[in-house]
Amino acid sequence: MLVLVVGLVWLFHDQIKKLFGEITERLKESPITFPGGTQTGVPRGDKPPTEDKAPTITQPQTASPAVKKRIEQLRRFIHESGVTDRQTVLLQALAEKEFSAFFERVYREIYGSQIGALRALNSASVGMAQESLRSFQPVAVIQSGMTFEQWFGYLSTTTLVVSHEQNVQITDSGRAFLIYVTQQGYPEFGLYPSW
């Protein structure tokens, strides 16, 4: 399944990137008013887009021979599988690929003690007081000069956790990260077990 997802993203990467770029530019053009206020960056939608503004999709010419061969294999697979909603399939594949890449980066940066804190937050149905997470910060981290705010800040800036006043809760991304670590068979203590 992962090979299919990665392949689909490779197959349509340039097209998706170009399409999102065009959508982003159109969203910047004008505001739309919703009940309760105005949200900038959303097109009014007064007129349907003209033909000349529609995105064109072409196969990337800079792809390596191996990538081009895989693109053709995936084209055949999609055609033979009878997939009708290609956009949804591609968007899901892109989102899953981006999360996989993000989780790989996080796993290579996160301390084992932070994974332990995430596990505890995942078990706490109503979250935990931020102060109680201090017990997860090892003495070695403190002795290295890293403050609790820096240690905790990594979890917050990567949106693995969210704070509501002094209560901290794990996010959907945080739960998905823990699942990813388990599915990959990575050690629970991370790459930095003493931290």
N, C-alpha and C positions, 0 to 999 in steps of 0.2 A: 504494500500500500504506500509506504514511504517513497519507494522508487517511482511509483506512479505520480505522486504529488510533486516530487522534485522534478520529474520529467515534464509534467504539465507546466510548471512554472518556467522551466527552461524554454519550453516550446513557445510560450506566449509572453515571456518576460518583457521584451522590447515593446510589444503592443500594449501590454498592461501599463508599463511605465509611461508611454506616450499618451495613452488615454487618460490616466490619472493626472498627468501634467496639464492636458487640455481642460479637464474638468476643474482643476484647481484654478487655472487662469480665468475660466468663466465664473467661478464662484467669487472671485475677487471683484468682479465688475460692478455689482449693484446689490443693495440690501433688499430684504423682503421683510414685511411686517407680519408678525404673528401676534395672536392674542397675548398680551402681557409684555410686549416690547418688540424691538427691532433686532434682528440678527444680521450682522453685516457679513458679507462674503457669500451670500446665496443669491443666485440669479432670480430675477422677477418671473421669468418664464412667460412674458407677455407674448412672445413670438416663438414658434418652433425654430430650431436651428436650421439654417439653410444648408443645402447640399454641399456647398463649398467649404463649410466649417466642420463637416463630419470627419472623424478621424479615419485615416487610411491605414490599413494593416498590411505590412509586407514582411517577408522573412528577413531576418537580419543577415546582411551580407558579410559581416565580420566574424560570424560564428566559425569555430574550428570545425574541421571535417567530422570529428567525433560528435560534436554537438549537433551538427546538421544531420548526421545519421540518426541520432536519438530523436530529433525533431520529427523526422519522417516516420520512425517507428511509432511515436506517440500519435501522429496524425492518423496512421492506420488503426491504432488501438481505439482512438476516439470514434473514428468512423465505424469500425466493426462493433463497438459496444453500444451504439445507438444513443449516445448521450445527446439529449435535446437542449438542455439548458447549459450551454458551454460557459456562459459568463459566471454563473454561480459556482460551477466546478472550478473554474480558474481562480475566482476570488477566494474560495475556500483553500485551494492549494497554495495560493500566494500568502494568505494569512497564516497557514500552518507552517510554511517555510520560514516566514519572518519570525514566528515565535520560536521555532527550533533554533534558528541562528541566535536569537536573543538569549534563549536559555543556555546555549553552549557558552556564550560570552559570560553570562552571569555565573555559571558553574565554575568557570576558570578564574573568576575574581572573588567569589564569595568565600567567607570563612566558614569552617565547620560549625563554629558556635552560632553563626547567623542562621545556618540551616536548622540547627537545634531550636532556635527561637521561632523560626517559621513553623516547625513541627508542633511546638507548644501552642502557638497561636491558632494553628489549624484544629487543634483539639478543643480549644476554648470557644464555645459557641457564641459567647457575647464579647469576645476579645479579652485583652488583659491591660492592666494599667501599665503605662510606659515605664514607670519606675521599677516594676517587677521584672522587666526584661534585662535590667542591669545584671541580674544574677547569671545571665547567659554570657556576659562578656568576660572572657578568661583573664586571669591575672597577667599572662604574657602580653596580651593586647594592651592592657593598661600600662604595663611597664615599658612598652614600646613607645609610649607617648600618644597613642590614639585615644582620644576622648570617647566617652559613651556617645556623645552627639554625633561624632564621625562614624562610629561603629553602627549605630542605629540609622544614621542618615543614609547609608548605602541601601538598606532595605526600603527606605522611604523613597529615595530618588529613583530607584529602579521600579517603583510602584508595585513591589511585592507585598507591601503593607500600606495601610492608610490610618492616619490618626484623626480621631474625633475628640477634640480637647485633649485629655490625658489618656483616653482609651484607644488602644491600638488593635486593629483587626487585620487579618490576612485578606488579601484581595483575590479575585478570581485568577489573576496572573500568578499570584503567589501559590495558590493551590495547583494550578497547571504546572508550575515549575517543579513542585514536589512530585507530582505524578510523572513528569518528564524524567527527573532524576531516577525514580524507581524503575520506569520502563527501560531506561538506558543501562540499568544495572550499575550505576555509578555509586561509589561509596558514600554513605550517608554523611560522613564527616567532611566531605569536600576535599579539595586539593591542599587545604591548609588545616590539617587536623588539630594542630596545637593552638590554633587561633579561633 
